[in-house]
Amino acid sequence: MSFDPGAVDPVAVWSPRAQLGEGPVWDARDGCVYFVDIKGQMLHRYRLEDGAKQSWAMAEPICWLIPRAHKPGFIAGLKSGFAELTLEPLTVSHVHAPEPERSGNRLNDAKADRFGRIWAGSMDDAEAQISGALYRLDHDRACQRVDDGYAVANGPAFSPDGATLYHTDSGARTIYAFDLSDDGAISNKRVFIRFEAPDWGAPDGMTMDAEGGLWVAHWGGARISRFDQRGRLERAIAMPASQITSCVFAGPALDRMFVTSAAIGREDEPLAGALFEVEPGVRGAPAFAFHG
């Protein structure tokens, strides 16, 4: 299949040379896209209305953040675990360390489901051990390990009806699907997409559109792709950086898409580590906040 680069070329809206840009999230409360630089220990905010930019240095690697539904601020994933985070002024209050026995691990990617629970993966920060897992953080801050054995846990996403959880092991170049019940139990783990073509790279962060299409960032593949509900490649958008890490729908109508990338090891790529905007041609599925 030939890849369509899209009707409009991706635009770099911010080029902070993020070592490992990740975790883009749309926050309708202030009209901003937030994203992190895990290796650079930075949190970035980009305001859609006027392009205003702001950054905060963190005391440790920050891997993602998710807005809170009933309180100001966010729940953040840090190397040390889950934490409450507020801005202006920046405050961090630790909530839970999900795997103290795996001292080389850090959290890596997360999303909230329609019931306001957080699903977060972990990985060995040195990428030497297969010690990653998938966790569920409930409203009462109870945390459960629900799957294990990941090299690089990545990109949770949910089908529009909430009945299917998608989760990736980038190290295995595989996206899995699970049946997800209303009470948070998962079952029937199965391969949904396997990245077998060498030029695809590895699947990284993901997001879902309103029509049930799964958008996947290609680490080492210089593109984002949309897969249909059967896991078939439907379209792809070429990107001007090779290490594409994640994507998010944003804007009041969820009709804009922003894409993160990584500059680590890519000194020859001028736009590596930038935040890009692309034209997806479809609206995103609503994102959810944490209810705890």
N, C-alpha and C positions, 0 to 999 in steps of 0.2 A: 504494500500500500504506500502511495506517495503521501508526504506530509504537507498539509496546507499551512503556510506561515501566517495566515490570517489576513484579513482585509486591511488592517492598520498595524503598522510595526509597533512593537512594544516601546514604551517611553520610560526612560529612567527618570523618575520624579525626585529621587534622592540618591546620592552616591556616597554613603559614609564609609565605603570599603569595609563593610562588616566582615570580620573573619569568618563567622558562621551565622549569617542572618537567618532567622527562623521565626516560627510562631506568630505569623501575622493574624491579628484579630481586629474586627470592626467593632467599635464601641459607639452605639447610636446616642449615648448620653451626651457626648461632647463632639460627635461628628468626626472622630479621628480613627485612623488605623495605627495600631501599636504593633511593634515587632521588636525582637531581641537580637543581640549579638552574643551568642552563648560563650564563645571563646574570648571575645573582647570584653565580656562582663558589662554590657551596656543595654539599656532600655531606650527605645526610640519611639517618638510620637509624631505622626504626620497628619495635619488637619486638612481635610478635603476642601473646605470652603475657600481657603486662601493659600494653601501650601505651606503654612507655618510649620516649623520643625523644632523639636525640643528633644534633648537627650539627658539621661541620668546614668551616672556611673554606679555600678553595683559592687558590693563587697565580695561577691562570689558569683560563679556562673549562674545566669538566669536563663531558663530554657523556654518558658511560655508564661502567659498570664491570661486569665479568664475573668470577665466582669462579674460582679456580685449582683444578684437580683434585688436584694432588699437592704443593702448597706453600701456606702461609698467604697470605692476602691476595687481591688481585685484579689483573687487567689492566684498566687504565682508558683511556678515550679522552679525550685533552686537546686543546685547540686546537693544541698543538705536535705531537701524534701519540700513539702508543701508549706506555704507561708501566706499570711495576709500582707497585702501591700497597698499603701496609699501614696499619693503624689501631692506635692506642693503643700506641705513639705513631704519629702520621701520618708516613709516609715516602713519597717519590715518587722513582722511578728511571726515567729515560727509556729507552725500548727502541728505537723506530724512528719517524722522521718520514716518512710515506708520500708526501708531495707537496711537497717544499721549494720547487719551482718555482711553486707556487700559494700565494703568501704570504698571500692574503686568505682562504684556506679554513680550515675546522676540521672535525674529525670530528663526526658528528651522531648516529648510532644504530648499534647492533651487537647480534649474537647469536652464540653458539657453536653449531656443528652437532654431530651425534652422534659425530663423530670428534674433537671437541675443537678444531676450527679456528674462528677468529673471522672473521666476515663483518661489515665495517664500511663505512658510507657516509660521504661527505663533502659539504660544501656551501660556497658563498661566504658568509662570516659576515655580510656586508652584504646578502645576497640580491639582488645586482645583476647577477651574472654566472652563466651556466650553466657552472659549472666543477667540479661535483661528480662523484664517481666511486664505484665499489664496489670494495673491497679484500678480499683474503683473507690473514689472518695465520696461517701454519702453525706447527706445533709447534716448529720450529727457528728461529722468529722471522723467517723469510723472508716477505716481503710482496709480493703480486702485485696489480696493478690488473687487474680482470677485466671491468669494464664502465665506461662513461664517458658524459658528456653529461647529467648530472642538474642540475636547478636546486636541489632540496632532497632529497637522498637520505635515506630514512627506512625504519624498521620491518622489518628482515629477519625472516623467519619460515620455518619448515620444515614440510613435511607430516609426519604421524606416521611414515611409512615412510622419511623422509629423502631421497626421490627428487625432491622439488620444492622449490625455493627461491622464496620470494616476496619482492619488493623494490619499494619505492615511490619515485616521484618526486612529492612533494607539490606541487611547482610545476606539474606537468603534470596533477595530480589523477588520477593513474593508478597502479594496482598491477600490476606485471608478475609473470609466472611464468617460471621457468627449469627446464629439466631439470638435475638435479645428480647427477653420477656420484660413486662412492665415492672417486675420486682427487682430487676437488675441482674438476673441470672443469664449467663450465656451458655450456648450449647451448639452442637453441630458445626464445629470448626471445619472449614474447607478452603481449598485454594480457590480464589476468585480470579486473580490475574497473576501470571508469572512473567517477569521481564526476561525473556530468553534471548532476544536480539541484542548483540553486543553494543550496538550504537544507541540502545535505549538507556543505558546506564542502569541505575537502581531507583526503585520507587521511593519517594521521600514523603513530604507532607501532602495532605489531600483535603479537598472540600467537596461538598455536594451542591448541585444546582436544584432548582425547583422542579425540574422534570425528571429527576432521578439519575442524572448523569454524574459520574464521579470524575473529578478533575484531579490529576496527579502530577506532582512536580518530579522531574527526572534529574536526579543527582548524577552528574557526569554525562547527561544526555542532551543538554542545552534546549530543553523544551518543556512545555506542559501539555498534557493530553487529556482528552475527555473520553471516558469509556461508558458505554451504555449499561443497562441493568443486567445484561448477560455477560458483561466483561469484554465486550468487543470494542476495539478502537474505533472511535467515531470521528475524531478530529485531533489535530495537534497544532500548536503555535510555537514556532521556533523562537528562541530567546538569545540575546546577545551576550550570554555568559553560560559557561558549561555546567556549573554547580548550582542548579536550581533546587531550592529547598522546600518551598511551600507556597500556598496561594489562598486568597480569601476574597469573597464577594463583599462589597462595601457600598456605601451611599444609601440614602433613604429608600431607594427602590431596589437595592441590592443588584444593580445592573452594571457596576464597575468591578473590576478585578485587579488586585494588587498581588505581586509576586516577589518573594524574597530570594536572595542568592548568597553565595559564600565566596570570599576572596582568598581563603587560606590555600596556599600552594598555587595560586593562579596570578602571579605577578604580571604575566603577559596579557591578561585580559583587562582592558581599561574599565569595563563596567562590572567586573566581578564584585560582589558584595553590595550591589545597588538594590534599591526598592524600585520595581517596575510597575507600570500600569499597562494592562492589555485590554483589548475589547473582546469580551467573551461571547457576545451575541445571545446571551440567555441570562435570566435572573437567578440569583442564588437562593438556596433554601435558607429559612431563618436560622440564625445561630442562637444558642441558648446561654444563659448565665447560670452561675452556681447559686443554689438556693440555701446554702448554709451560712 
